[in-house]
């Protein structure tokens, strides 16, 4: 059971916990990025007792790398700041030893920017000054300087002192707060160095003493603020590793969201494997490949667990730096070989248009079985992979419980290659719950985020030997910058009185989309399809061939469909559905007849 303790603490305790190492910053946390003005606003809120939001700490139960709070000068480039911050490995043994001493080591999970801003100001890495009001500026003129609240005394919080007003640096106050019975001469010397003192130094002694007395009052009030136990609200979470990961994946502070790869990287760093560096190296050296590191990580988990686990909890608990050092580079090469296989066989347009990234995992597992050479798999397996691949997409198999399905699918592909068919009779029904069974079902797919929407373009590309550009007849290349363009431009349809509301509802339907690179020098806007296509014809004399590669009736160039939008959509939906029938629905019948009945009787098929 997760324990949540609502607590409050003082600034003094917060800084002491950082200095003592009781409060640590996980290495995966992003850099301190606040501009100094936000620090001023934060302290203004603290003085005025305005709630600044809760800070969340967690009690770690696993090895992790931690780093120092940012104490670098602001004029250093941010890109080098993180590299210069010390990183330390926090071991399970250290955590246990601290617990045995009735001490806790806490990780700062949320509120890093606020905490670091406070830390930097109090330790003097950022100069933050409390500027006091003049007597005539006080809200209540009847109250003395001593009687006034700190909020009433506040003129502003800023980065430099004010030569017209009493100013006191917060880092000086913190230094004095740590000294039992602050000696008056220490404060006096600080006061004598202010610009304000320089301005009044020629005044009479009584006037100067009166201002010095106010300086002492302000010092005492600020020390009381720093020591106020109720100033900062925070929650202490005692959570499992899995909940720890989920917390970060769902937390989205200031638009920055972490995932379990960031947390895994911190754990592996402690063991001697720099995951972030290896990811960057791959992407730098392989520009045509995007690389989702979760895929490689889950492959590692599958192999280490002998095909039983690919979940986050297992990965974070069981995978070690040794596992990564021995296998990362090799499995990244297998990742590339699977992408190449899918592209060369027309099953993906590009990595960006993969319907499900997790579809790669079972194929990488198969590649491992073949030492990375998918050309060695049997012809029957080649055909089964195609059936499995399209079935997973059109049944939306990986839209839920993906970990379990990765494990099941990996075993199925391995078994099929090894001519073991015992589970096919129960497996095939699981991947054949298709979402499209007639052409009208295509109306429902109009968003790029939908895996079936992506899958439909991949299927069109698969059967037409790859899409051709509209500017020329070049085939689209791997990871080319492409987008889904409207065939009937949006403005043309929406502003035309010729089209019904039902027509307009279909404007984003997949049947009104083509997947092409940027169309050069042609302004489509609200033109009829025949109008902008004739302009393209002047650039590409083989435009009809390009259009046909997209299952677009080339007579559209002649204007035959300009006023027959619904007819065009219906005709193209039927063409797209025919591909689904040939490659998915008909294949299902074949595999049901060929394998399912026999699988009940024997584990081997001649």
Secondary structure, DSSP 8 states (H G I E B T S, - for coil): --EEEEEEE-HHHHHHHHHHTSEEEETTS------HHHHHHHHHHHHTT-----EEEEE--S-EEEE----S-TTS-HHHHGGGS-EEEE-HHHHHHHHHTT---EEEEE-HHHHHHHHHHHHTSS--EEEE--GGGSS-TTS-TTTS-HHHHEEEEESS--TTS-EEEHHHHHHHHTSSS--HHHHHHHHHTSHHHHHHTTS-HHHHHHHHHHHHHHHHHHHHHHT-TTSEEEEEEE--HHHHHHHHHH--GGG----HHHHHHHHHHHHT--HHHHHHHHHHH-TT----HHHHHHHHHHHHTTSS--SHHHHHHH--HHHHHHHHHHHHHHHHHHHHHHHHTTS-S-GGG-S-TTHHHHHHHHHHHTTT-GGGS-HHHHHHHHHHHHHHHHTTGGGS-HHHHHHHHHHHHHHHHTT--TTHHHHGGGG---S-SSGGGGGG---TTSHHHHHHHHHHHHHTTS-B-SSSS-B--TT--EEEEESS-HHHHHT-TTS-HHHHHTTTSGGGEEEEE--TT---TT--HHHHHHHHHHH-TTHHHHHHHTT--GGGGGTTTTT-HHHHHHHHHHHHHHHHIIIIIHHHHHHIIIIIHHHTT-S---
